[in-house]
C-alpha cells in the first residue's frame, strides 16, 4: 500500500507523471511500484479512495496523453527538482480504471 494525501479538498486525483522533470524520472503513475494499491486521501473531507495500481497504470497508458491535453499539468517546485502531475477528475479516473480492468 502506498499513501498520497491531499491537504485541500480538490475534485481530482493528481497523477504524478514526472517525479523529476529535468531528469525525466517517471512519477508513480508510470513507474513500477511495490504496492498493490494507492490509498489516495483528501484530508479535509476525511475521505480516501483505494486505487488498484495495475488498473490505474493501464488507464494512464490508455488515456494519459488525452488527459494532459484536457486537464493540463501542474508543476511543484521542490528543493533541487520539479515534479509534474496531471489533475484528473475523480469520476473520469474511476471510470477509466474500471474500463482498464476489462480485456478483450
TIKOL-528646 format. One record per residue (C-alpha): residue in three letters; x, y, z. Coordinates in Angstrom, 1 decimal. Layout:
<atoms>
+--------+--------+--------+--------+
| residu |      X |      Y |      Z |
+--------+--------+--------+--------+
|    ALA |      X |      Y |      Z |
...
+--------+--------+--------+--------+
</atoms>
This chain:
<atoms>
+--------+--------+--------+--------+
| residu |      X |      Y |      Z |
+--------+--------+--------+--------+
|    UNK |    0.0 |    0.0 |    0.0 |
|    UNK |    1.3 |    3.4 |   -0.9 |
|    UNK |   -0.3 |    6.6 |    0.5 |
|    UNK |   -0.9 |   10.0 |   -1.0 |
|    UNK |   -2.6 |   12.8 |    1.0 |
|    UNK |   -4.1 |   16.0 |   -0.4 |
|    UNK |   -4.3 |   18.8 |    2.2 |
|    UNK |   -7.1 |   20.5 |    0.3 |
|    UNK |  -10.3 |   19.0 |   -1.0 |
|    UNK |   -9.9 |   19.1 |   -4.7 |
|    UNK |  -12.3 |   17.3 |   -7.1 |
|    UNK |   -9.5 |   15.4 |   -8.8 |
|    UNK |   -6.7 |   12.9 |   -8.4 |
|    UNK |   -3.3 |   14.4 |   -9.0 |
|    UNK |   -1.4 |   11.8 |  -11.0 |
|    UNK |    2.4 |   12.2 |  -10.8 |
|    UNK |    3.8 |   12.0 |  -14.3 |
|    UNK |    7.4 |   13.0 |  -13.6 |
|    UNK |    8.9 |   12.9 |  -10.1 |
|    UNK |   11.9 |   14.9 |  -11.5 |
|    UNK |   11.0 |   16.7 |  -14.8 |
|    UNK |   14.6 |   17.7 |  -15.7 |
|    UNK |   16.0 |   14.2 |  -15.1 |
|    UNK |   12.9 |   12.6 |  -16.8 |
|    UNK |   12.4 |   10.4 |  -13.7 |
|    UNK |    9.0 |    8.7 |  -14.1 |
|    UNK |    6.4 |    9.6 |  -11.5 |
|    UNK |    4.3 |    7.0 |   -9.6 |
|    UNK |    1.6 |    6.7 |  -12.2 |
|    UNK |    4.1 |    5.4 |  -14.8 |
|    UNK |    6.8 |    3.5 |  -12.9 |
|    UNK |    6.9 |    0.1 |  -11.4 |
|    UNK |    5.6 |    0.2 |   -7.8 |
|    UNK |    6.0 |   -2.3 |   -4.9 |
|    UNK |    2.4 |   -1.7 |   -4.0 |
|    UNK |   -0.9 |   -3.2 |   -5.0 |
|    UNK |   -3.0 |   -0.1 |   -4.1 |
|    UNK |   -2.6 |    3.6 |   -3.6 |
|    UNK |   -4.6 |    5.0 |   -0.7 |
|    UNK |   -5.4 |    8.5 |   -2.0 |
|    UNK |   -6.8 |   10.6 |    0.8 |
|    UNK |   -8.4 |   14.0 |    0.8 |
|    UNK |   -7.7 |   15.2 |    4.4 |
|    UNK |  -10.3 |   18.0 |    4.8 |
|    UNK |  -13.1 |   15.7 |    3.7 |
|    UNK |  -11.8 |   12.7 |    5.7 |
|    UNK |  -12.2 |   10.5 |    2.6 |
|    UNK |   -9.9 |    8.0 |    0.9 |
|    UNK |  -10.1 |    6.1 |   -2.3 |
|    UNK |   -8.1 |    2.9 |   -2.9 |
|    UNK |   -6.7 |    2.9 |   -6.4 |
|    UNK |   -5.6 |   -0.5 |   -7.8 |
|    UNK |   -2.1 |    0.1 |   -9.2 |
|    UNK |   -2.1 |   -2.2 |  -12.2 |
|    UNK |   -5.5 |   -0.9 |  -13.5 |
|    UNK |   -4.6 |    2.7 |  -12.7 |
|    UNK |   -1.3 |    2.4 |  -14.7 |
|    UNK |   -3.1 |    0.7 |  -17.5 |
|    UNK |   -5.7 |    3.5 |  -17.6 |
|    UNK |   -2.8 |    6.0 |  -17.6 |
|    UNK |   -1.3 |    4.3 |  -20.6 |
|    UNK |   -4.6 |    4.3 |  -22.4 |
|    UNK |   -5.6 |    7.9 |  -21.6 |
|    UNK |   -2.6 |    9.8 |  -20.3 |
|    UNK |   -1.9 |   11.9 |  -23.4 |
|    UNK |   -5.6 |   12.8 |  -23.7 |
|    UNK |   -5.8 |   13.8 |  -20.0 |
|    UNK |   -2.8 |   16.0 |  -20.4 |
|    UNK |   -4.5 |   17.8 |  -23.2 |
|    UNK |   -7.8 |   18.1 |  -21.4 |
|    UNK |   -6.7 |   18.9 |  -17.8 |
|    UNK |   -3.2 |   20.3 |  -18.2 |
|    UNK |   -0.2 |   19.7 |  -15.9 |
|    UNK |    0.7 |   21.1 |  -12.5 |
|    UNK |    4.3 |   21.7 |  -11.6 |
|    UNK |    5.6 |   21.5 |   -8.0 |
|    UNK |    8.9 |   23.1 |   -7.4 |
|    UNK |   10.9 |   21.4 |   -4.7 |
|    UNK |   14.5 |   21.8 |   -3.5 |
|    UNK |   16.6 |   20.7 |   -6.5 |
|    UNK |   13.8 |   19.3 |   -8.7 |
|    UNK |   10.4 |   19.9 |  -10.1 |
|    UNK |    7.6 |   17.3 |  -10.2 |
|    UNK |    4.9 |   17.3 |  -12.8 |
|    UNK |    1.3 |   15.9 |  -12.2 |
|    UNK |   -1.9 |   15.8 |  -14.1 |
|    UNK |   -5.2 |   16.6 |  -12.3 |
|    UNK |   -7.8 |   14.1 |  -13.5 |
|    UNK |  -11.3 |   14.4 |  -12.2 |
|    UNK |  -12.2 |   11.6 |   -9.8 |
|    UNK |  -15.2 |   10.3 |  -11.8 |
|    UNK |  -13.2 |   10.3 |  -15.1 |
|    UNK |  -10.3 |    8.4 |  -13.5 |
|    UNK |  -12.5 |    5.9 |  -11.7 |
|    UNK |  -14.4 |    5.1 |  -15.0 |
|    UNK |  -11.1 |    4.7 |  -16.8 |
|    UNK |   -9.8 |    2.3 |  -14.1 |
|    UNK |  -13.0 |    0.2 |  -14.4 |
|    UNK |  -12.6 |    0.0 |  -18.2 |
|    UNK |   -8.9 |   -0.9 |  -17.8 |
|    UNK |  -10.0 |   -4.0 |  -15.9 |
|    UNK |  -11.7 |   -5.4 |  -19.0 |
|    UNK |   -9.5 |   -7.1 |  -21.5 |
|    UNK |  -10.7 |   -8.2 |  -25.0 |
+--------+--------+--------+--------+
</atoms>
